Amino acid sequence: MHVRIRIAALAALIVMLAASPVVYGFGKGTSGPDVYAVQGMLKSIGYYSGPIDGKYGPVTERGVRLFQVRYGLQATGAVDSQTLQSILWAYAQAKIPQRAQPPTEEKPPAKTPSKVPGLSTAEQRMVNLINQARQKAGLTALRANSELSRVARFKSADMIEKDYFSHQSPTYGSPFEMMKKFGVSYRAAAENIACNSSVDAAHKALMNSPGHRANILNSTYTEVGIGIVDGGMCGQMYTQMFIAK
């Protein structure tokens, strides 16, 4: 079943699962797509009443603070990694049909440390599977790029929100255009996308596809970004972005 998430004026859903608040954050005076997405999600779940304009002003700060108080977070009014994770969780619970039984209490799930800062456990698992496959093929392991993973999460979330499955995004354009828009530089790049219910199943499907397998086992690439978002017709949406600098 196709899942369509409609939010007025929300162009992108931000997904930032960081291991520490130090890794990533923004607050009053900031502007851009991250702020735009946070405003849209907070408005959707009832914590923000201002315009969705991508500008982090007093109204946005107040909405973030209210959310932080409600979820037992440090009420700074600024968005750190833990706040982003909690906003995403609350938004997903409100907007994305859950296949599994939802938790009885409305609180963010416990965080599990990842080996690479900025990656969720599932994303780290996919990086490990990719590098295991490369090792078997006699190739150098790819370095996990947390900034590229952030871009990949935007792509996975966009496919869920806009209800499509394609390398060409109606929001960001081609993978190459999207990387450039987010300031990612490269001399070679590629993208794999998958819709599946688990990391291992998604990896197996990608490895069984000649084109996707070729990207995973391409000796040119040196870095990878993984973006996994709950939702969509299969349960989870996966984006792998590969680059060589």
C-alpha positions in Angstrom: 0.0 0.0 0.0 1.3 3.4 -0.9 1.8 5.8 1.9 1.2 9.5 1.2 2.1 12.0 3.8 0.7 15.5 3.1 1.9 18.5 5.0 1.2 22.0 3.7 4.3 23.8 2.5 6.7 21.1 3.8 9.3 20.4 1.1 11.6 18.0 2.9 11.5 15.8 6.0 14.8 16.0 8.0 16.1 12.8 9.5 19.2 13.3 11.7 19.9 10.4 14.0 23.2 11.6 15.6 25.0 9.9 18.5 25.7 13.2 20.4 24.2 16.7 20.5 27.6 18.0 19.7 27.6 16.4 16.3 24.9 18.6 14.8 22.7 21.5 15.8 21.2 24.8 14.9 19.1 27.5 16.6 17.9 31.1 16.6 19.2 33.1 13.6 19.6 30.0 11.4 17.9 29.6 8.1 17.6 26.9 5.4 16.1 23.5 4.6 16.8 22.0 8.0 14.8 24.8 9.7 12.0 24.5 7.1 11.7 20.8 7.8 11.7 21.2 11.6 9.0 23.9 11.4 6.8 21.7 9.2 7.1 18.7 11.5 6.5 20.7 14.6 3.5 22.4 13.1 2.1 19.0 12.0 2.2 17.7 15.6 1.0 20.9 17.2 4.1 22.6 18.6 4.5 25.4 16.2 2.0 28.0 15.0 4.2 30.3 12.9 4.9 30.4 9.1 6.9 27.6 7.5 9.6 29.9 6.0 12.9 28.2 6.9 13.8 31.1 9.3 14.6 30.2 12.9 13.1 33.1 14.8 11.5 33.6 18.2 8.3 31.6 17.3 10.3 28.6 16.1 12.5 28.8 19.2 9.4 28.8 21.4 7.9 25.8 19.6 11.1 23.9 19.9 11.3 24.7 23.6 7.7 23.5 24.2 8.5 20.3 22.4 11.7 19.8 24.5 9.7 20.3 27.7 7.0 17.9 26.7 9.6 15.2 25.8 11.8 15.7 28.8 14.7 17.2 26.9 16.9 20.1 27.9 14.8 23.1 27.1 17.3 25.2 25.2 15.1 26.3 22.4 17.8 25.1 20.0 17.7 21.9 17.9 20.5 19.5 18.7 20.8 15.9 17.5 18.7 14.4 20.3 15.9 16.9 19.7 16.0 16.2 16.0 15.7 12.4 16.7 12.8 13.0 19.1 11.0 15.3 16.6 11.3 12.7 13.9 10.1 10.0 16.2 7.0 12.0 17.3 6.3 13.0 13.6 6.6 9.4 12.5 4.2 8.2 15.2 1.7 10.8 14.2 2.0 10.5 10.4 3.4 7.2 9.3 1.2 4.0 9.8 3.2 1.6 11.9 3.5 -2.1 11.0 4.5 -3.1 14.5 2.6 -2.5 17.8 3.4 1.1 18.9 4.9 1.8 22.3 2.4 2.2 25.2 4.2 5.4 26.3 4.8 8.4 24.1 8.6 8.8 24.5 11.6 8.6 22.2 13.2 5.2 22.0 16.5 4.7 23.8 19.5 5.6 21.7 22.0 2.9 20.7 25.5 4.1 20.1 26.9 3.6 16.6 30.5 3.1 15.6 30.4 6.1 13.4 29.0 9.3 14.9 25.8 10.4 13.1 24.7 7.0 12.0 21.8 5.0 13.4 22.4 1.3 14.3 20.6 0.3 11.1 22.7 2.6 8.9 25.9 1.3 10.6 24.7 -2.2 9.9 24.3 -1.4 6.2 27.8 0.2 6.0 29.2 -3.0 7.6 27.4 -5.2 5.1 28.7 -3.1 2.2 32.3 -3.3 3.4 32.0 -7.0 4.0 31.0 -7.4 0.4 33.8 -5.2 -0.7 36.3 -7.1 1.4 35.3 -10.4 -0.2 35.8 -8.8 -3.6 39.3 -7.6 -2.5 38.3 -3.9 -2.4 39.1 -1.2 0.1 36.4 -0.5 2.6 34.3 2.7 2.1 34.5 5.4 4.8 31.1 6.3 6.2 30.4 10.0 5.6 27.9 11.4 8.1 27.2 14.5 6.1 26.5 12.4 3.0 24.2 10.2 5.2 22.3 13.3 6.1 21.6 14.0 2.4 20.7 10.4 1.9 18.1 10.6 4.7 16.6 13.6 3.0 16.2 11.6 -0.2 14.6 8.6 1.6 12.2 10.9 3.4 11.4 12.7 0.2 10.4 9.4 -1.5 8.1 8.6 1.4 6.5 12.0 1.6 6.1 12.5 -2.2 5.1 8.8 -2.7 7.6 7.9 -5.4 10.5 5.6 -5.9 13.1 7.0 -8.3 16.6 8.4 -8.6 15.0 11.6 -9.9 13.5 13.6 -7.1 10.7 16.1 -7.7 12.2 18.2 -4.9 15.9 17.9 -5.4 16.4 16.7 -8.9 19.0 14.0 -9.8 21.3 12.5 -7.1 24.1 14.6 -8.5 22.1 17.8 -8.4 21.0 17.0 -4.8 24.5 16.4 -3.6 25.7 19.7 -5.0 22.7 21.6 -3.5 23.8 20.3 -0.1 27.4 21.3 -0.6 28.8 17.8 -1.2 31.8 17.8 -3.5 32.9 14.8 -5.6 34.7 13.7 -8.7 32.5 10.6 -9.1 29.2 9.7 -7.6 26.4 7.2 -7.6 23.1 6.4 -5.8 21.3 3.1 -4.9 17.8 3.2 -3.5 15.7 0.3 -2.0 12.4 -0.3 -0.5 12.3 -3.1 2.0 11.5 -4.3 5.5 14.9 -4.9 6.9 18.6 -3.9 6.4 19.7 -7.4 5.5 16.9 -7.9 3.1 17.5 -4.6 1.4 21.3 -5.4 1.1 20.6 -8.8 -0.4 18.2 -7.3 -3.0 20.7 -4.7 -3.9 23.5 -7.2 -4.3 21.3 -9.4 -6.5 20.7 -6.4 -8.8 23.7 -6.1 -11.3 23.5 -2.3 -11.5 23.3 -1.7 -7.7 25.9 -4.4 -7.0 28.3 -2.6 -9.4 28.0 0.6 -7.4 28.6 -1.2 -4.1 31.7 -3.0 -5.6 33.0 -0.1 -7.6 36.7 0.5 -6.7 36.4 4.2 -7.7 34.3 5.2 -4.7 35.9 5.9 -1.3 33.0 7.2 0.8 29.4 6.2 1.4 26.3 7.8 3.0 23.4 5.7 4.2 19.9 7.2 4.8 17.3 4.8 6.3 13.8 6.2 7.1 10.8 4.3 8.4 7.7 4.5 6.2 6.7 3.9 2.6 5.1 1.0 0.9 7.7 -1.6 2.2 8.2 -0.4 5.8 11.5 1.3 5.3 13.2 3.4 2.5 16.9 3.1 1.9 19.2 5.5 0.0 22.9 4.7 -0.5 25.1 7.6 -1.9 28.6 6.8 -3.1 31.3 9.4 -3.8 35.0 9.6 -4.7 36.8 12.9 -4.0 
